């Protein structure tokens, strides 16, 4: 009932096509941990990968899936030194570094826009 956004179609499709795999762990309790989170359900974090030419950096690729204009926060528990938009070949955008704020990195999306963010990690 309702729109595909209300029904959670995108999340259900990811759950069906990319199910979580259970891996046995030691008996000790581990606290819950997440490397990344996005504050808007309209934005999908599609890819996390090591940068091709920079071993100290990662690339995070996100897209807007609802056909809306939205601002979201990309949060990570990793030690990020600097963040910048980059193209699909991982070349940094001429606009320079994105500000690192307490809430994370602020990203603006137009309908169906794809953004790649280059995250340089502290050593």
C-alpha positions in Angstrom: 0.0 0.0 0.0 1.2 3.5 -0.8 4.3 4.6 -2.8 7.3 2.5 -3.4 9.2 4.7 -0.9 6.7 4.0 1.8 6.7 0.3 1.0 10.5 0.0 1.3 10.9 -1.6 -2.1 14.5 -0.6 -2.6 15.6 -2.0 0.7 13.6 -5.2 0.1 15.2 -5.6 -3.3 18.7 -5.2 -1.8 17.8 -7.7 0.9 16.7 -10.2 -1.7 19.6 -9.7 -4.2 22.4 -9.3 -1.6 21.4 -11.3 1.5 23.6 -11.1 4.6 25.8 -14.0 5.2 26.2 -15.3 8.7 29.7 -16.1 9.9 30.4 -17.9 13.1 32.3 -15.8 15.6 34.0 -16.4 18.9 31.8 -16.6 22.0 32.9 -13.2 23.4 30.4 -10.4 23.0 31.3 -7.7 20.5 29.6 -4.3 20.6 27.5 -3.3 17.6 29.5 -1.4 15.0 28.8 0.2 11.7 31.5 1.6 9.4 29.1 3.9 7.5 25.6 5.3 7.8 23.5 7.7 5.7 20.8 9.9 7.4 18.2 9.8 4.5 16.4 6.7 3.3 16.3 8.2 -0.2 20.1 7.9 -0.5 21.6 4.4 -1.0 25.2 3.7 -0.2 26.0 1.5 -3.1 29.8 0.9 -3.0 32.7 1.1 -0.5 36.1 0.3 -2.0 39.8 1.1 -1.6 40.8 3.8 -4.0 42.7 2.5 -7.0 45.8 4.7 -6.8 45.8 5.7 -3.1 46.2 3.0 -0.5 45.4 5.4 2.3 42.0 6.3 0.8 38.6 4.8 0.1 35.8 5.6 -2.3 32.2 5.6 -1.2 29.6 5.8 -4.0 26.0 6.8 -3.2 22.9 7.6 -5.2 19.5 9.2 -4.7 16.8 6.6 -5.3 13.5 8.3 -4.7 13.6 10.9 -7.5 13.8 13.7 -4.9 16.1 16.6 -3.9 17.6 15.8 -0.6 20.5 16.7 1.8 21.9 13.8 3.8 24.8 13.2 6.1 27.4 10.4 5.4 28.7 9.3 8.8 31.6 6.9 9.4 33.4 5.6 12.4 36.7 5.4 10.4 39.4 7.9 11.1 38.9 10.3 8.1 41.5 13.0 7.6 39.9 14.6 4.5 36.9 14.1 2.2 36.3 15.3 -1.3 33.9 14.6 -4.2 35.5 12.7 -7.1 34.5 11.5 -10.5 34.1 7.9 -11.5 37.8 7.7 -12.3 38.5 8.8 -8.7 39.9 12.2 -9.8 39.2 14.8 -7.1 36.6 17.4 -7.9 37.9 21.0 -8.4 35.6 22.3 -5.7 38.1 21.0 -3.1 37.6 19.3 0.3 34.2 18.7 1.9 34.0 20.0 5.5 34.2 17.3 8.1 31.5 18.1 10.7 30.4 16.3 13.8 27.4 14.9 12.0 29.7 13.6 9.2 30.0 14.9 5.6 27.0 16.8 4.2 26.0 15.8 0.7 23.3 17.3 -1.5 21.5 15.2 -4.1 19.2 16.0 -7.0 16.9 13.3 -8.4 18.8 10.1 -9.2 22.2 11.8 -8.8 25.3 9.6 -8.2 28.1 10.9 -6.0 31.5 9.5 -5.3 33.3 10.6 -2.2 37.0 10.1 -1.8 37.9 9.6 1.9 41.5 9.9 2.9 42.2 8.1 6.2 44.6 9.0 9.0 47.5 6.5 9.2 
